[in-house]
Amino acid sequence: MTNKEVLDALRQIKTYCAAGSLDKLNYAIKVIEKLDNDGIEKPLKTDFTKLKKAGE
C-alpha cells in the first residue's frame, strides 16, 4: 500500500466522519502527507530511531 492510497482513503472517510473526529482525521492526513513529502514511502518499515533529532 502506498502513502497516496492511504491519503485517498482517509480523504474519502472524511465524508462520513463524525464532526468530533475531523480534527484527528485531518491530523492523520497531515502526518502521512509529511512523511510522503519527506520521501518516507514505507513508514511502517522505516527505522525512525536512526533519524537525527532536531538540532543535532
N, CA, C and O atoms as a Tripos MOL2 file, in Angstrom:
@<TRIPOS>MOLECULE
protein
  224   223    56     0     0
PROTEIN
NO_CHARGES

@<TRIPOS>ATOM
      1 N           0.8450   -1.1710    0.0000 N.3       1 MET1
      2 CA          0.0000    0.0000    0.0000 C.3       1 MET1
      3 C           0.8930    1.2370    0.0000 C.2       1 MET1
      4 O           1.9190    1.2760    0.6800 O.2       1 MET1
      5 N           0.4970    2.2290   -0.7590 N.am      2 THR2
      6 CA          1.2940    3.4460   -0.8480 C.3       2 THR2
      7 C           0.6910    4.5610    0.0030 C.2       2 THR2
      8 O          -0.4730    4.5010    0.3990 O.2       2 THR2
      9 N           1.5050    5.5750    0.2740 N.am      3 ASN3
     10 CA          1.0050    6.7380    1.0100 C.3       3 ASN3
     11 C          -0.1600    7.3820    0.2570 C.2       3 ASN3
     12 O          -1.1250    7.8330    0.8740 O.2       3 ASN3
     13 N          -0.0730    7.4240   -1.0650 N.am      4 LYS4
     14 CA         -1.1370    8.0330   -1.8680 C.3       4 LYS4
     15 C          -2.4450    7.2760   -1.6850 C.2       4 LYS4
     16 O          -3.5060    7.8890   -1.5620 O.2       4 LYS4
     17 N          -2.3770    5.9600   -1.6670 N.am      5 GLU5
     18 CA         -3.5890    5.1580   -1.4760 C.3       5 GLU5
     19 C          -4.2020    5.4230   -0.1010 C.2       5 GLU5
     20 O          -5.4210    5.5230    0.0350 O.2       5 GLU5
     21 N          -3.3520    5.5340    0.9050 N.am      6 VAL6
     22 CA         -3.8290    5.8110    2.2630 C.3       6 VAL6
     23 C          -4.4640    7.1970    2.3160 C.2       6 VAL6
     24 O          -5.5390    7.3700    2.8900 O.2       6 VAL6
     25 N          -3.8010    8.1810    1.7200 N.am      7 LEU7
     26 CA         -4.3440    9.5380    1.7200 C.3       7 LEU7
     27 C          -5.6980    9.5940    1.0050 C.2       7 LEU7
     28 O          -6.6220   10.2570    1.4770 O.2       7 LEU7
     29 N          -5.8140    8.9100   -0.1160 N.am      8 ASP8
     30 CA         -7.0880    8.8800   -0.8380 C.3       8 ASP8
     31 C          -8.1870    8.2770    0.0380 C.2       8 ASP8
     32 O          -9.3040    8.7940    0.0780 O.2       8 ASP8
     33 N          -7.8730    7.1890    0.7360 N.am      9 ALA9
     34 CA         -8.8580    6.5310    1.5990 C.3       9 ALA9
     35 C          -9.2530    7.4260    2.7720 C.2       9 ALA9
     36 O         -10.4320    7.5280    3.1120 O.2       9 ALA9
     37 N          -8.2660    8.0720    3.3870 N.am     10 LEU10
     38 CA         -8.5680    8.9550    4.5140 C.3      10 LEU10
     39 C          -9.4380   10.1260    4.0750 C.2      10 LEU10
     40 O         -10.3390   10.5430    4.8030 O.2      10 LEU10
     41 N          -9.1700   10.6500    2.8970 N.am     11 ARG11
     42 CA         -9.9820   11.7720    2.3970 C.3      11 ARG11
     43 C         -11.4120   11.3280    2.1060 C.2      11 ARG11
     44 O         -12.3500   12.1020    2.2970 O.2      11 ARG11
     45 N         -11.5880   10.0910    1.6470 N.am     12 GLN12
     46 CA        -12.9300    9.5600    1.4320 C.3      12 GLN12
     47 C         -13.6530    9.3640    2.7640 C.2      12 GLN12
     48 O         -14.8540    9.6120    2.8650 O.2      12 GLN12
     49 N         -12.9260    8.9230    3.7710 N.am     13 ILE13
     50 CA        -13.5090    8.6980    5.0940 C.3      13 ILE13
     51 C         -14.0110   10.0180    5.6890 C.2      13 ILE13
     52 O         -14.9910   10.0310    6.4340 O.2      13 ILE13
     53 N         -13.3420   11.1240    5.3610 N.am     14 LYS14
     54 CA        -13.7550   12.4340    5.8930 C.3      14 LYS14
     55 C         -15.2260   12.7150    5.6000 C.2      14 LYS14
     56 O         -15.9000   13.3780    6.3880 O.2      14 LYS14
     57 N         -15.7200   12.2180    4.4790 N.am     15 THR15
     58 CA        -17.1090   12.4310    4.0950 C.3      15 THR15
     59 C         -18.0700   11.8620    5.1420 C.2      15 THR15
     60 O         -19.1440   12.4170    5.3730 O.2      15 THR15
     61 N         -17.6810   10.7650    5.7650 N.am     16 TYR16
     62 CA        -18.5600   10.0630    6.6910 C.3      16 TYR16
     63 C         -18.1510   10.2260    8.1530 C.2      16 TYR16
     64 O         -18.7780    9.6510    9.0420 O.2      16 TYR16
     65 N         -17.1230   10.9930    8.3960 N.am     17 CYS17
     66 CA        -16.5420   11.1360    9.7290 C.3      17 CYS17
     67 C         -17.4210   11.9980   10.6340 C.2      17 CYS17
     68 O         -17.9950   12.9920   10.1900 O.2      17 CYS17
     69 N         -17.5210   11.6140   11.8900 N.am     18 ALA18
     70 CA        -18.2390   12.4290   12.8700 C.3      18 ALA18
     71 C         -17.4910   13.7430   13.0620 C.2      18 ALA18
     72 O         -16.2620   13.7850   13.0110 O.2      18 ALA18
     73 N         -18.2380   14.8000   13.2800 N.am     19 ALA19
     74 CA        -17.6410   16.1330   13.4190 C.3      19 ALA19
     75 C         -16.5830   16.1670   14.5130 C.2      19 ALA19
     76 O         -15.5780   16.8620   14.3700 O.2      19 ALA19
     77 N         -16.7870   15.4370   15.5950 N.am     20 GLY20
     78 CA        -15.8420   15.4260   16.7080 C.3      20 GLY20
     79 C         -14.5200   14.7570   16.3810 C.2      20 GLY20
     80 O         -13.5450   14.9150   17.1170 O.2      20 GLY20
     81 N         -14.4770   14.0210   15.2980 N.am     21 SER21
     82 CA        -13.2540   13.3160   14.9150 C.3      21 SER21
     83 C         -12.5200   13.9560   13.7450 C.2      21 SER21
     84 O         -11.4380   13.5020   13.3730 O.2      21 SER21
     85 N         -13.0890   14.9930   13.1670 N.am     22 LEU22
     86 CA        -12.4750   15.6080   11.9820 C.3      22 LEU22
     87 C         -11.0740   16.1420   12.2490 C.2      22 LEU22
     88 O         -10.1830   15.9750   11.4160 O.2      22 LEU22
     89 N         -10.8650   16.7810   13.3970 N.am     23 ASP23
     90 CA         -9.5320   17.3060   13.7070 C.3      23 ASP23
     91 C          -8.5050   16.1820   13.7600 C.2      23 ASP23
     92 O          -7.3890   16.3340   13.2630 O.2      23 ASP23
     93 N          -8.8730   15.0720   14.3520 N.am     24 LYS24
     94 CA         -7.9550   13.9290   14.4620 C.3      24 LYS24
     95 C          -7.6720   13.3260   13.0890 C.2      24 LYS24
     96 O          -6.5360   12.9560   12.7930 O.2      24 LYS24
     97 N          -8.6960   13.2280   12.2600 N.am     25 LEU25
     98 CA         -8.5160   12.6910   10.9170 C.3      25 LEU25
     99 C          -7.6540   13.6290   10.0770 C.2      25 LEU25
    100 O          -6.7820   13.1730    9.3370 O.2      25 LEU25
    101 N          -7.8890   14.9280   10.1850 N.am     26 ASN26
    102 CA         -7.0580   15.8990    9.4580 C.3      26 ASN26
    103 C          -5.6020   15.8220    9.9050 C.2      26 ASN26
    104 O          -4.6900   15.9630    9.0900 O.2      26 ASN26
    105 N          -5.3850   15.5990   11.1990 N.am     27 TYR27
    106 CA         -4.0230   15.4510   11.7170 C.3      27 TYR27
    107 C          -3.3520   14.2240   11.0940 C.2      27 TYR27
    108 O          -2.1990   14.2950   10.6680 O.2      27 TYR27
    109 N          -4.0680   13.1110   11.0400 N.am     28 ALA28
    110 CA         -3.5170   11.8850   10.4440 C.3      28 ALA28
    111 C          -3.1670   12.1150    8.9730 C.2      28 ALA28
    112 O          -2.1370   11.6370    8.4980 O.2      28 ALA28
    113 N          -4.0090   12.8350    8.2630 N.am     29 ILE29
    114 CA         -3.7420   13.1360    6.8570 C.3      29 ILE29
    115 C          -2.4710   13.9770    6.7390 C.2      29 ILE29
    116 O          -1.6350   13.7110    5.8750 O.2      29 ILE29
    117 N          -2.3180   14.9800    7.5890 N.am     30 LYS30
    118 CA         -1.1170   15.8200    7.5480 C.3      30 LYS30
    119 C           0.1420   15.0150    7.8540 C.2      30 LYS30
    120 O           1.1870   15.2500    7.2470 O.2      30 LYS30
    121 N           0.0540   14.0760    8.7830 N.am     31 VAL31
    122 CA          1.2110   13.2340    9.1250 C.3      31 VAL31
    123 C           1.6260   12.4010    7.9160 C.2      31 VAL31
    124 O           2.8090   12.3550    7.5770 O.2      31 VAL31
    125 N           0.6810   11.7500    7.2680 N.am     32 ILE32
    126 CA          1.0030   10.9180    6.1000 C.3      32 ILE32
    127 C           1.5330   11.7910    4.9650 C.2      32 ILE32
    128 O           2.4710   11.3990    4.2720 O.2      32 ILE32
    129 N           0.9390   12.9740    4.7660 N.am     33 GLU33
    130 CA          1.4450   13.8860    3.7300 C.3      33 GLU33
    131 C           2.8900   14.2910    4.0200 C.2      33 GLU33
    132 O           3.7180   14.3240    3.1090 O.2      33 GLU33
    133 N           3.1950   14.5940    5.2690 N.am     34 LYS34
    134 CA          4.5610   14.9910    5.6340 C.3      34 LYS34
    135 C           5.5400   13.8470    5.3900 C.2      34 LYS34
    136 O           6.6120   14.0520    4.8220 O.2      34 LYS34
    137 N           5.1760   12.6620    5.8150 N.am     35 LEU35
    138 CA          6.0410   11.5060    5.5780 C.3      35 LEU35
    139 C           6.2910   11.3350    4.0810 C.2      35 LEU35
    140 O           7.4260   11.1210    3.6530 O.2      35 LEU35
    141 N           5.2330   11.4300    3.3000 N.am     36 ASP36
    142 CA          5.3550   11.2620    1.8580 C.3      36 ASP36
    143 C           6.2320   12.3580    1.2620 C.2      36 ASP36
    144 O           7.1010   12.0740    0.4380 O.2      36 ASP36
    145 N           6.0150   13.6020    1.6700 N.am     37 ASN37
    146 CA          6.8170   14.7230    1.1640 C.3      37 ASN37
    147 C           8.2830   14.5970    1.5570 C.2      37 ASN37
    148 O           9.1620   15.0690    0.8350 O.2      37 ASN37
    149 N           8.5540   13.9650    2.6960 N.am     38 ASP38
    150 CA          9.9270   13.7790    3.1600 C.3      38 ASP38
    151 C          10.5730   12.5180    2.5730 C.2      38 ASP38
    152 O          11.6940   12.1620    2.9350 O.2      38 ASP38
    153 N           9.8580   11.8520    1.6670 N.am     39 GLY39
    154 CA         10.4230   10.7120    0.9730 C.3      39 GLY39
    155 C          10.3220    9.3910    1.7180 C.2      39 GLY39
    156 O          10.9760    8.4190    1.3400 O.2      39 GLY39
    157 N           9.5230    9.3400    2.7600 N.am     40 ILE40
    158 CA          9.3570    8.0900    3.5050 C.3      40 ILE40
    159 C           8.1790    7.3460    2.8880 C.2      40 ILE40
    160 O           7.0170    7.6480    3.1620 O.2      40 ILE40
    161 N           8.5010    6.3760    2.0570 N.am     41 GLU41
    162 CA          7.4850    5.6620    1.3040 C.3      41 GLU41
    163 C           6.8440    4.5200    2.0910 C.2      41 GLU41
    164 O           5.6970    4.1540    1.8340 O.2      41 GLU41
    165 N           7.5760    3.9640    3.0390 N.am     42 LYS42
    166 CA          7.0540    2.8330    3.8160 C.3      42 LYS42
    167 C           7.2350    3.1180    5.3030 C.2      42 LYS42
    168 O           8.1480    2.5800    5.9290 O.2      42 LYS42
    169 N           6.3670    3.9650    5.8760 N.am     43 PRO43
    170 CA          6.5470    4.3810    7.2630 C.3      43 PRO43
    171 C           6.5380    3.2240    8.2590 C.2      43 PRO43
    172 O           7.2220    3.2910    9.2800 O.2      43 PRO43
    173 N           5.7870    2.1800    7.9860 N.am     44 LEU44
    174 CA          5.7190    1.0590    8.9210 C.3      44 LEU44
    175 C           6.9920    0.2200    8.9160 C.2      44 LEU44
    176 O           7.2320   -0.5520    9.8440 O.2      44 LEU44
    177 N           7.8000    0.3680    7.8840 N.am     45 LYS45
    178 CA          9.0540   -0.3850    7.7940 C.3      45 LYS45
    179 C          10.2770    0.5010    7.9920 C.2      45 LYS45
    180 O          11.4080    0.0310    7.8700 O.2      45 LYS45
    181 N          10.0620    1.7690    8.2950 N.am     46 THR46
    182 CA         11.1580    2.7120    8.4740 C.3      46 THR46
    183 C          11.6410    2.6990    9.9120 C.2      46 THR46
    184 O          10.8360    2.7160   10.8440 O.2      46 THR46
    185 N          12.9520    2.6700   10.0920 N.am     47 ASP47
    186 CA         13.5510    2.7120   11.4290 C.3      47 ASP47
    187 C          13.7950    4.1740   11.7940 C.2      47 ASP47
    188 O          14.8220    4.7470   11.4300 O.2      47 ASP47
    189 N          12.8590    4.7650   12.5050 N.am     48 PHE48
    190 CA         12.9420    6.1740   12.8610 C.3      48 PHE48
    191 C          13.9620    6.4330   13.9720 C.2      48 PHE48
    192 O          14.3160    7.5840   14.2230 O.2      48 PHE48
    193 N          14.4320    5.3920   14.6310 N.am     49 THR49
    194 CA         15.4100    5.5820   15.7050 C.3      49 THR49
    195 C          16.7460    6.0450   15.1440 C.2      49 THR49
    196 O          17.5680    6.5880   15.8820 O.2      49 THR49
    197 N          16.9730    5.8450   13.8690 N.am     50 LYS50
    198 CA         18.2470    6.2210   13.2560 C.3      50 LYS50
    199 C          18.2390    7.6370   12.6860 C.2      50 LYS50
    200 O          19.2630    8.1230   12.2060 O.2      50 LYS50
    201 N          17.0790    8.2990   12.7380 N.am     51 LEU51
    202 CA         16.9840    9.6570   12.2380 C.3      51 LEU51
    203 C          17.5960   10.6200   13.2360 C.2      51 LEU51
    204 O          17.5280   10.3980   14.4450 O.2      51 LEU51
    205 N          18.1860   11.6770   12.7350 N.am     52 LYS52
    206 CA         18.7530   12.6950   13.6130 C.3      52 LYS52
    207 C          17.6390   13.4660   14.3000 C.2      52 LYS52
    208 O          16.5940   13.7340   13.7070 O.2      52 LYS52
    209 N          17.8700   13.8120   15.5360 N.am     53 LYS53
    210 CA         16.9200   14.6540   16.2490 C.3      53 LYS53
    211 C          17.1350   16.0890   15.8290 C.2      53 LYS53
    212 O          18.2410   16.4650   15.4380 O.2      53 LYS53
    213 N          16.0880   16.8980   15.9060 N.am     54 ALA54
    214 CA         16.1810   18.3080   15.5440 C.3      54 ALA54
    215 C          17.2610   18.9850   16.3850 C.2      54 ALA54
    216 O          17.3080   18.8070   17.6020 O.2      54 ALA54
    217 N          18.1080   19.7440   15.7480 N.am     55 GLY55
    218 CA         19.1540   20.4660   16.4460 C.3      55 GLY55
    219 C          20.4790   19.7200   16.5200 C.2      55 GLY55
    220 O          21.4570   20.2650   17.0320 O.2      55 GLY55
    221 N          20.5350   18.5110   16.0310 N.am     56 GLU56
    222 CA         21.8080   17.7470   16.0800 C.3      56 GLU56
    223 C          22.5980   17.9770   14.8080 C.2      56 GLU56
    224 O          23.6890   17.4290   14.6510 O.2      56 GLU56
@<TRIPOS>BOND
     1     1     2 1
     2     2     3 1
     3     3     4 2
     4     3     5 am
     5     5     6 1
     6     6     7 1
     7     7     8 2
     8     7     9 am
     9     9    10 1
    10    10    11 1
    11    11    12 2
    12    11    13 am
    13    13    14 1
    14    14    15 1
    15    15    16 2
    16    15    17 am
    17    17    18 1
    18    18    19 1
    19    19    20 2
    20    19    21 am
    21    21    22 1
    22    22    23 1
    23    23    24 2
    24    23    25 am
    25    25    26 1
    26    26    27 1
    27    27    28 2
    28    27    29 am
    29    29    30 1
    30    30    31 1
    31    31    32 2
    32    31    33 am
    33    33    34 1
    34    34    35 1
    35    35    36 2
    36    35    37 am
    37    37    38 1
    38    38    39 1
    39    39    40 2
    40    39    41 am
    41    41    42 1
    42    42    43 1
    43    43    44 2
    44    43    45 am
    45    45    46 1
    46    46    47 1
    47    47    48 2
    48    47    49 am
    49    49    50 1
    50    50    51 1
    51    51    52 2
    52    51    53 am
    53    53    54 1
    54    54    55 1
    55    55    56 2
    56    55    57 am
    57    57    58 1
    58    58    59 1
    59    59    60 2
    60    59    61 am
    61    61    62 1
    62    62    63 1
    63    63    64 2
    64    63    65 am
    65    65    66 1
    66    66    67 1
    67    67    68 2
    68    67    69 am
    69    69    70 1
    70    70    71 1
    71    71    72 2
    72    71    73 am
    73    73    74 1
    74    74    75 1
    75    75    76 2
    76    75    77 am
    77    77    78 1
    78    78    79 1
    79    79    80 2
    80    79    81 am
    81    81    82 1
    82    82    83 1
    83    83    84 2
    84    83    85 am
    85    85    86 1
    86    86    87 1
    87    87    88 2
    88    87    89 am
    89    89    90 1
    90    90    91 1
    91    91    92 2
    92    91    93 am
    93    93    94 1
    94    94    95 1
    95    95    96 2
    96    95    97 am
    97    97    98 1
    98    98    99 1
    99    99   100 2
   100    99   101 am
   101   101   102 1
   102   102   103 1
   103   103   104 2
   104   103   105 am
   105   105   106 1
   106   106   107 1
   107   107   108 2
   108   107   109 am
   109   109   110 1
   110   110   111 1
   111   111   112 2
   112   111   113 am
   113   113   114 1
   114   114   115 1
   115   115   116 2
   116   115   117 am
   117   117   118 1
   118   118   119 1
   119   119   120 2
   120   119   121 am
   121   121   122 1
   122   122   123 1
   123   123   124 2
   124   123   125 am
   125   125   126 1
   126   126   127 1
   127   127   128 2
   128   127   129 am
   129   129   130 1
   130   130   131 1
   131   131   132 2
   132   131   133 am
   133   133   134 1
   134   134   135 1
   135   135   136 2
   136   135   137 am
   137   137   138 1
   138   138   139 1
   139   139   140 2
   140   139   141 am
   141   141   142 1
   142   142   143 1
   143   143   144 2
   144   143   145 am
   145   145   146 1
   146   146   147 1
   147   147   148 2
   148   147   149 am
   149   149   150 1
   150   150   151 1
   151   151   152 2
   152   151   153 am
   153   153   154 1
   154   154   155 1
   155   155   156 2
   156   155   157 am
   157   157   158 1
   158   158   159 1
   159   159   160 2
   160   159   161 am
   161   161   162 1
   162   162   163 1
   163   163   164 2
   164   163   165 am
   165   165   166 1
   166   166   167 1
   167   167   168 2
   168   167   169 am
   169   169   170 1
   170   170   171 1
   171   171   172 2
   172   171   173 am
   173   173   174 1
   174   174   175 1
   175   175   176 2
   176   175   177 am
   177   177   178 1
   178   178   179 1
   179   179   180 2
   180   179   181 am
   181   181   182 1
   182   182   183 1
   183   183   184 2
   184   183   185 am
   185   185   186 1
   186   186   187 1
   187   187   188 2
   188   187   189 am
   189   189   190 1
   190   190   191 1
   191   191   192 2
   192   191   193 am
   193   193   194 1
   194   194   195 1
   195   195   196 2
   196   195   197 am
   197   197   198 1
   198   198   199 1
   199   199   200 2
   200   199   201 am
   201   201   202 1
   202   202   203 1
   203   203   204 2
   204   203   205 am
   205   205   206 1
   206   206   207 1
   207   207   208 2
   208   207   209 am
   209   209   210 1
   210   210   211 1
   211   211   212 2
   212   211   213 am
   213   213   214 1
   214   214   215 1
   215   215   216 2
   216   215   217 am
   217   217   218 1
   218   218   219 1
   219   219   220 2
   220   219   221 am
   221   221   222 1
   222   222   223 1
   223   223   224 2
@<TRIPOS>SUBSTRUCTURE
     1 MET1         2 RESIDUE 1 A MET
     2 THR2         6 RESIDUE 1 A THR
     3 ASN3        10 RESIDUE 1 A ASN
     4 LYS4        14 RESIDUE 1 A LYS
     5 GLU5        18 RESIDUE 1 A GLU
     6 VAL6        22 RESIDUE 1 A VAL
     7 LEU7        26 RESIDUE 1 A LEU
     8 ASP8        30 RESIDUE 1 A ASP
     9 ALA9        34 RESIDUE 1 A ALA
    10 LEU10       38 RESIDUE 1 A LEU
    11 ARG11       42 RESIDUE 1 A ARG
    12 GLN12       46 RESIDUE 1 A GLN
    13 ILE13       50 RESIDUE 1 A ILE
    14 LYS14       54 RESIDUE 1 A LYS
    15 THR15       58 RESIDUE 1 A THR
    16 TYR16       62 RESIDUE 1 A TYR
    17 CYS17       66 RESIDUE 1 A CYS
    18 ALA18       70 RESIDUE 1 A ALA
    19 ALA19       74 RESIDUE 1 A ALA
    20 GLY20       78 RESIDUE 1 A GLY
    21 SER21       82 RESIDUE 1 A SER
    22 LEU22       86 RESIDUE 1 A LEU
    23 ASP23       90 RESIDUE 1 A ASP
    24 LYS24       94 RESIDUE 1 A LYS
    25 LEU25       98 RESIDUE 1 A LEU
    26 ASN26      102 RESIDUE 1 A ASN
    27 TYR27      106 RESIDUE 1 A TYR
    28 ALA28      110 RESIDUE 1 A ALA
    29 ILE29      114 RESIDUE 1 A ILE
    30 LYS30      118 RESIDUE 1 A LYS
    31 VAL31      122 RESIDUE 1 A VAL
    32 ILE32      126 RESIDUE 1 A ILE
    33 GLU33      130 RESIDUE 1 A GLU
    34 LYS34      134 RESIDUE 1 A LYS
    35 LEU35      138 RESIDUE 1 A LEU
    36 ASP36      142 RESIDUE 1 A ASP
    37 ASN37      146 RESIDUE 1 A ASN
    38 ASP38      150 RESIDUE 1 A ASP
    39 GLY39      154 RESIDUE 1 A GLY
    40 ILE40      158 RESIDUE 1 A ILE
    41 GLU41      162 RESIDUE 1 A GLU
    42 LYS42      166 RESIDUE 1 A LYS
    43 PRO43      170 RESIDUE 1 A PRO
    44 LEU44      174 RESIDUE 1 A LEU
    45 LYS45      178 RESIDUE 1 A LYS
    46 THR46      182 RESIDUE 1 A THR
    47 ASP47      186 RESIDUE 1 A ASP
    48 PHE48      190 RESIDUE 1 A PHE
    49 THR49      194 RESIDUE 1 A THR
    50 LYS50      198 RESIDUE 1 A LYS
    51 LEU51      202 RESIDUE 1 A LEU
    52 LYS52      206 RESIDUE 1 A LYS
    53 LYS53      210 RESIDUE 1 A LYS
    54 ALA54      214 RESIDUE 1 A ALA
    55 GLY55      218 RESIDUE 1 A GLY
    56 GLU56      222 RESIDUE 1 A GLU
